[in-house]
Amino acid sequence: MKHKRRTTNLLTVALLLLMALLLLAMPQVIGVSRARPNPTVTPTPSKEASPLPRTLDEAAQIASELISHEARVGRMPVWSGATIDEPMTYLDLNQEPVAYAFSVVRDSQDVGYVVIGVRTYPHAVLEWSSSSARHLAGIQNCEHIASDLDLTLLNGRFFYLGALSYYCIAASESTVQQLSDGKPPTGQVVLIDMNDSRTVFLSPEEFTESTSTEPLPFSESVNSVNQDNLLALDAILGFKQLDVPTYYQHCYGGCYVGCGPTAAGTLMGYWSSRGYPNLMSGGSQAVIERLHDLAGTWCDGPPSVCGDAGYGYTNWNDIDEAMEDFVSERGYTGQSSYIHWPTFAQYKGEIDADRPLVLGLMGHGDWGDHIVTGAGYSDDSGQYMIVNPNLSGWGATWIQYGQGYSSIGMDTLALSGGPPPCPPEDCTPGNEVGRDFFVQVVERLADVPVSDFAVDALVIWEPYENTLACWNPLATTWYMEGSCDFNAVGVKHYLTCIPHFVERVIRARPMWHS
């Protein structure tokens, strides 16, 4: 009996010690399991407590190892011998840390950045690029917009609201002071996009509500690769990056032309150099503007440098039909489809088939959306999409699949059938067309009398051009349906001898008729 009692006492002591340890641990667990949302780093779908924060030293170690890895495998040769600089801590709208951004420096030159998540999710690296960190590249945008609005910046604080979504905050002096003190704002708060200077005006109630949204969803397929692979010298290189041109937005119709048509335009540029030259006839701006019209892009938002109409907005699922229609207009056959929440395997499959795509990312649930070009992937140390943001000063960027966005969609594009022959089989070089050609041209000009003077005006012009372009004696660059490029300047081969050229003469008539 004594022996039994002693055993019971020992068990009791052990249980008490265990309870004491649990009690000591509780404040730490509660401190990192707050009910406040984290709109940047998305949680696992399990009901376990949120992961513990990653220390700054741990984040710095991971960033340094990534730099060495990317330089070693040849993806970032500019990072050979590079080091990390002082980090910037990015916040969510609760002003809770969500990411550390490290500038990458080589020979005192800024050669990129790495973003490491604060929470210890399976893949620590959220994003990286050889472009400048956003808080270095975009701070002038913030200062300029805040000054124009006669507002004060919340200094030294930058906000990461999802993949490619970087913001600063401006408000009145009193509201900025409230935010600095960690108090709820009583005045309007303005979010300024550090990429393109877009602004989001939030009332105090809207700002408070925006910090209480549900966390971003998490893709269950993300956990297939262990972050420890990043450290392996012999990591298998799973990587592909397509050579897709980069175009930037421009002003059109009183606002920016839109990131959706711009991204779609880069696909046309890609395919134009792969046997479909007509896709880029007229130049990139004209192509993007036509895609803008076909996709039904509209102007909205606050004034921009393009005018009071603001920025171009496009529904993600309208881009596929716009691309198909555009390809058809240029004389080819294309198939495009919109996929909401594509798997990484679907995304990777398009890249492996040498087909870049349009990728829509929604960062925060209410804003932070951007449409980019999907141009590649790497999956040797996690699942990453390589995207071109198509923003000035921002090159190819690796963003982690499944984290940092509230929604994702992609528009695929595959071309088939091949282009018509270029130059056309029935071709007479422009410097070999005779006087009869120009007589037929003048006869088709309804309001120009047929005369030797009118014909001679064209005949005299021909030898000065002396071109081999088919049915194009005046070496015009004017695009007509079915025409294709004769040279890099854009001089066209025409498919038929008269109708195309008549249109060109009509447009040039003020010059030669005088």
Steps between C-alpha positions, in 0.01 A plus 500: 500500500779741582659427169169574326454828686851610408435429135182705516686789659765490231233502230329795667825696512567422135154616397541821698832569333348438155213736576744765618696471175182535297398808696838656441466434126146638468580873478739434210245290310224757554734776393553344157149364454312829499162518335621785282534394140822482310413592142846422367631171630228244447435231765479127451147363481554300819370625833839502666632816664674753275870433447744681724665815365832462323779707648680761296824301527325189366354701213841648419654152489234375259539807277878453488462132411252584222743753351780242497270233355366716216851619408639146516240347265539789255153652525632821657862541386489862613465368857838327495690642797200710608388552860187620675459854624301633794147355488169683493215349699170506314172513690138401451226757557501417870862617490608147592822376332435261211817507291865600500631656177876476448676702233765302312823696457809431292794743479285763672238466225137399559447181295170366633291409801373200696178495704486254791174426684492571872299187577671163480294353217655223290654734242664797661575694181193685376650693209828600338628693200808670356305828510523750783303441818166679489569720803804635312341523156155625606560742786507799263156402371371505857655837578373653178140379541489595870623849412244540221224400742639729772532201734769361728675168441514241775879510489718192501206260475428298191222250443504166319145399414575207272710396204635810321275719720705763680343804663574800717244696701421872507249693709457825689762578765265410784399169339864410429576566866218267603634227274853557629370453854321179404155653539201461264483792255223757524572655160529380141792273412649488148687192375753585228614224265880520488505347150271726297384768749138382510319621808229340714304736726365335815274643765592412861226233495626353170855495626396324819292250300790435262715390791234251609455300182551126482857384436595418144435141391792262482560252219529147637741404221768740618660268755642248256857629513701549819666838544813311617562413133602861459819426693602195297798555273373228267138614487330386178453799272130522418489822305373646174470860390360606163632798306194722513525872414414760760266787415395781731164665537436827320220755493196417289148642511573731793644234732766231516437235234483227768722219625276232344532617136870569561562145623300361207708716267820335624359163390443642152859623497620154601303317229581759232864394504402132475335492161206738549643840397167669432420499870726799558428695183450863593723480807448403863294803601246448221478128587441571870238764421310258277508237776376769742197560276427132442521418873266783596756669725357807669638801684444540871662613821670823604675731251832385360769652281280398205206715613204514732367164379769318699599141426397222264306208650431168327300196605740207514261266322453737204863481392480152345230597250678827424819310412314253280322784316824691455685197365213438256509861381866455414429196283587217738320246716547502875343325796487669838331399823463651846578278801408616849723369779734303271720240664875543486510199266264679258710815509822305457349297214441812293858618550636153418300516176674833420179696549521811721174611657313790654487466878257690724591541867277646769698596808278643772138395460388853404798642310858421409401328176742487208515312170846384396670276246574145612837428340656213695533296817747341738416211731832373628462684832127560520234579242560840345350679199729730305298801389564825314308777682524725189569800721784743440812409697373156596629191321434128528383410851467166680180479709399202708208296374216469750594783736457875503185532292130460563418386147680397183394440140684437176421548131674255269575553132594239238534583130443248225479469126808704431517831319449548126823507300703818537583631249184388315544248220345740244752780541619780277771710670408865542784619276370282214136609480428685177305810407185289449505424875478869586232559236282239671566664835390844380192351330382374840527841665142619468565872542826525299472541120708256298780704347867472408578745779342278765666185367840670454494618863513135607732377223761765587488400867574129436875511416578704810377208713645223276354233728458124460188499721218316323243724328628796704694734269491789748639288791214584733471364855121522499344178635221334307336167579726221380806721448827402665833664576761533226771635729569600861383857435150369430475545121227259390459223247146527358310190395312653206617744241232769506253517795759533776700760318193707414424542870855616562486754215173642631662566836815649346318706235535838677877461469534396136196683357646834607 
